[in-house]
C-alpha cells in the first residue's frame, strides 16, 4: 500500500484549520504535516493540540518556501504520494482520496483540483472577476504552450507522486507564489502525466489570496516561465530549472 501524506502550508490558519481537517476523510491519509511560516495567531498551538506533525519556520520563507519544507518533510517520512491542502479551507479536502487514487492506480503523476468547471460556479464561489479572467487566459496559454489540457493551472489543491518530487528540481524554485507554476511547467518538461478533478471555488474573508498587483506580477512571471519552457524544449538553451535531477 502506498503511504499517503497530506501537507498543509500554513500561515495564520487558526480560524480554518480544524474545519479543513474535518473534511479529510478518515483513513484516507497516513500522516498530516503542517508547516507553519511564522503565523501570528494560534495556528501552531492548535495544530499540536489536534495531533498533527508540526514544523515551524524560524523566519518567514514565503508560500513557495513553505512548500519546499512540506515536500522535504514528506519525503523524509517515506511518502509515496503527497497531497497539498491549504489549511485556509479554500479547497475541498474531501477530494483527498480521489486525488491520491488517480496516482496510486497509475492514471496520473500529478493531479490538481479544478475550480473552473463552469464560469457561473467559479464566480458564485466568490472568485473575483479579474482573477477569473487572468486564470482563464493564462490556462489557455499554458495548455497551448505545453501541450497539456488542464482545466486550471492555478489551483492550490494538488497531489504528487514521490517519483515526481524526486525528479523535478523544485528546490531551485522561487519562494513566492510563482512556485506553483514553476512546478507544473517542470512536470510538463519532464513529461509527467498531469490531470485534474472538479472542485468548488471558495473565496471568503479567512481564505488566503493575493492582491491585484501581486496577481499581475504572478501573471507576468508565468509568461516568462513559458518563454523559458519554449526555449528549453526547442533546445535553444538548456535550463537546469526544467531539467530532471540526476
C-alpha distance (Angstrom), angle and dihedral (degrees) to the residues before:
residue distance angle dihedral
X1 . . .
X2 3.79 . .
X3 3.79 117.2 .
X4 3.81 107.2 -124.7
X5 3.80 118.8 -159.3
X6 3.80 124.9 -173.5
X7 3.80 115.8 -151.4
X8 3.79 122.6 -160.3
X9 3.83 116.6 -162.2
X10 3.80 99.7 -155.8
X11 3.78 136.9 -165.8
X12 3.81 119.4 162.0
X13 3.80 92.6 -21.7
X14 3.81 99.1 144.2
X15 3.83 94.1 115.8
X16 3.81 95.6 51.0
X17 3.80 106.4 27.4
X18 3.79 98.1 90.4
X19 3.81 92.9 47.7
X20 3.80 89.8 50.9
X21 3.80 92.7 50.9
X22 3.81 93.4 48.1
X23 3.80 89.0 59.0
X24 3.80 94.4 57.0
X25 3.83 103.7 96.9
X26 3.79 113.0 -114.5
X27 3.79 112.4 -99.1
X28 3.81 94.3 11.1
X29 3.82 94.3 110.4
X30 3.78 130.7 36.6
X31 3.79 97.6 -149.4
X32 3.80 138.9 7.4
X33 3.79 119.6 -147.9
X34 3.79 121.0 -168.2
X35 3.79 117.4 -164.2
X36 3.80 111.7 -163.7
X37 3.80 117.8 -153.7
X38 3.81 98.6 -156.0
X39 3.79 97.8 -64.8
X40 3.79 116.1 -164.5
X41 3.80 94.4 -148.1
X42 3.80 134.0 58.2
X43 3.80 97.6 -74.5
X44 3.81 95.2 121.0
X45 3.81 95.9 46.4
X46 3.80 91.4 48.4
X47 3.81 93.4 46.8
X48 3.79 90.9 52.7
X49 3.79 91.2 46.5
X50 3.81 88.8 53.3
X51 3.80 90.9 53.2
X52 3.79 99.7 -111.1
X53 3.78 125.5 149.9
X54 3.82 101.0 -106.9
X55 3.80 129.3 -159.7
X56 3.82 117.6 -176.6
X57 3.79 124.6 -159.2
X58 3.78 115.3 -137.4
X59 3.82 89.6 -149.2
X60 3.79 130.5 27.4
X61 3.81 107.2 -95.7
X62 3.80 100.8 179.1
X63 3.79 131.3 -118.2
X64 3.80 95.4 -62.9
X65 3.79 92.3 42.8
X66 3.79 89.3 52.6
X67 3.80 91.1 53.5
X68 3.79 91.1 51.0
X69 3.80 89.5 59.2
X70 3.83 90.5 44.4
X71 3.80 93.9 55.8
X72 3.79 95.3 40.4
X73 3.82 90.3 53.1
X74 3.80 93.4 45.5
X75 3.80 92.5 51.3
X76 3.80 90.4 45.7
X77 3.81 87.7 57.7
X78 3.80 92.8 52.0
X79 3.81 100.4 -103.1
X80 3.80 116.9 177.6
X81 3.81 92.9 -174.7
X82 3.80 126.0 24.5
X83 3.80 122.8 -161.2
X84 3.79 118.6 -165.7
X85 3.80 112.5 -150.5
X86 3.80 122.2 177.4
X87 3.81 108.0 -130.2
X88 3.83 91.0 -145.5
X89 3.84 90.9 85.7
X90 3.80 92.3 -117.5
X91 3.81 91.8 126.6
X92 3.80 131.1 48.9
X93 3.81 106.7 -107.4
X94 3.82 90.8 -169.6
X95 3.81 86.5 83.7
X96 3.83 93.0 65.1
X97 3.84 95.3 103.6
X98 3.82 91.6 46.2
X99 3.80 93.0 53.3
X100 3.80 91.7 45.1
X101 3.81 91.9 45.2
X102 3.80 93.3 58.0
X103 3.80 89.0 55.5
X104 3.81 96.2 40.8
X105 3.81 90.2 52.0
X106 3.81 90.1 50.5
X107 3.80 94.5 -116.3
X108 3.83 95.1 121.5
X109 3.79 139.3 7.9
X110 3.81 94.1 -154.0
X111 3.82 125.7 28.4
X112 3.81 127.2 -172.8
X113 3.78 134.8 -171.0
X114 3.81 109.4 -117.0
X115 3.84 112.4 -146.9
X116 3.82 94.4 -176.8
X117 3.77 105.6 71.5
X118 3.81 86.0 135.3
X119 3.81 133.6 0.9
X120 3.81 90.3 -123.3
X121 3.80 93.8 55.5
X122 3.80 93.3 46.9
X123 3.81 94.0 50.3
X124 3.79 94.3 41.3
X125 3.80 87.4 52.0
X126 3.80 87.8 61.9
X127 3.80 101.5 -100.1
X128 3.84 106.4 154.8
X129 3.79 113.0 -115.0
X130 3.82 93.5 -120.2
X131 3.82 90.6 51.9
X132 3.78 90.4 49.8
X133 3.81 90.6 50.8
X134 3.82 94.4 47.8
X135 3.81 91.0 44.3
X136 3.82 92.4 53.0
X137 3.80 95.3 44.8
X138 3.80 95.4 46.3
X139 3.81 92.9 44.2
X140 3.82 91.3 53.2
X141 3.81 91.3 49.3
X142 3.82 93.1 45.0
X143 3.80 93.1 49.3
X144 3.80 91.6 49.3
X145 3.81 94.1 46.0
X146 3.80 95.9 47.1
X147 3.81 101.1 32.6
X148 3.81 92.2 -119.3
X149 3.81 128.0 131.3
X150 3.80 105.1 -148.8
X151 3.78 120.1 154.7
X152 3.80 89.5 -140.2
X153 3.79 134.3 9.4
X154 3.80 96.0 -170.8
X155 3.78 104.9 64.7
X156 3.79 122.3 127.3
X157 3.82 93.7 -154.5
X158 3.80 105.8 89.8
X159 3.79 142.9 153.1
X160 3.79 125.9 -159.6
X161 3.77 134.4 -174.6
X162 3.79 117.0 -124.5
X163 3.81 87.1 -116.3
X164 3.80 89.8 62.6
X165 3.80 92.3 48.5
X166 3.80 91.3 47.5
X167 3.81 92.7 49.2
X168 3.80 106.6 40.5
X169 3.84 116.1 74.8
X170 3.81 93.0 -131.1
X171 3.81 90.1 150.7
X172 3.82 87.0 75.3
X173 3.80 93.3 55.2
X174 3.78 128.5 107.8
X175 3.79 120.4 -82.4
X176 3.81 89.0 -136.3
X177 3.82 132.8 78.7
X178 3.81 94.0 -76.8
X179 3.82 86.9 73.4
X180 3.81 88.4 90.3
X181 3.79 93.6 56.6
X182 3.78 92.8 44.9
X183 3.79 89.2 53.7
X184 3.81 95.2 51.9
X185 3.79 93.4 44.8
X186 3.80 88.7 49.5
X187 3.81 89.1 50.9
X188 3.79 90.4 51.4
X189 3.81 91.5 47.2
X190 3.81 89.9 52.1
X191 3.82 89.8 48.9
X192 3.77 98.1 -118.5
X193 3.81 119.1 160.3
X194 3.80 112.0 -103.2
X195 3.79 124.3 -164.9
X196 3.80 141.1 158.5
X197 3.79 144.7 -153.2
X198 3.83 128.4 -152.1
X199 3.79 117.4 -94.3
X200 3.80 131.1 174.5
X201 3.81 120.1 -101.5
X202 3.80 112.2 -122.0
X203 3.79 120.2 -172.4
X204 3.80 118.3 167.1
X205 3.80 139.4 136.2
X206 3.82 97.9 -80.1
X207 3.82 95.0 43.5
X208 3.80 114.4 100.2
X209 3.78 118.6 -115.0
X210 3.79 138.4 159.1
X211 3.80 122.1 -119.7
X212 3.80 127.5 -114.7
X213 3.81 95.5 -92.5
X214 3.79 93.8 51.0
X215 3.80 89.5 44.3
X216 3.81 89.4 58.0
X217 3.81 91.7 48.9
X218 3.80 89.0 47.8
X219 3.81 91.4 50.8
X220 3.81 94.0 48.8
X221 3.81 90.4 47.4
X222 3.81 89.2 52.6
X223 3.81 91.7 52.7
X224 3.81 90.2 50.1
X225 3.81 89.2 51.3
X226 3.79 90.2 53.3
X227 3.79 90.5 51.4
X228 3.80 88.4 52.8
X229 3.81 90.0 48.2
X230 3.82 90.7 53.2
X231 3.80 92.7 49.5
X232 3.80 91.4 46.5
X233 3.81 94.6 47.8
X234 3.81 90.2 46.5
X235 3.82 88.1 53.0
X236 3.78 91.3 -124.9
X237 3.80 87.7 126.7
X238 3.79 134.1 4.5
X239 3.79 112.6 -131.6
X240 3.80 120.3 -163.4
X241 3.81 88.9 -151.7
X242 3.81 89.7 65.1
X243 3.79 98.2 37.8
X244 3.80 123.3 95.7
X245 3.79 117.6 -111.0
X246 3.79 115.8 -99.1
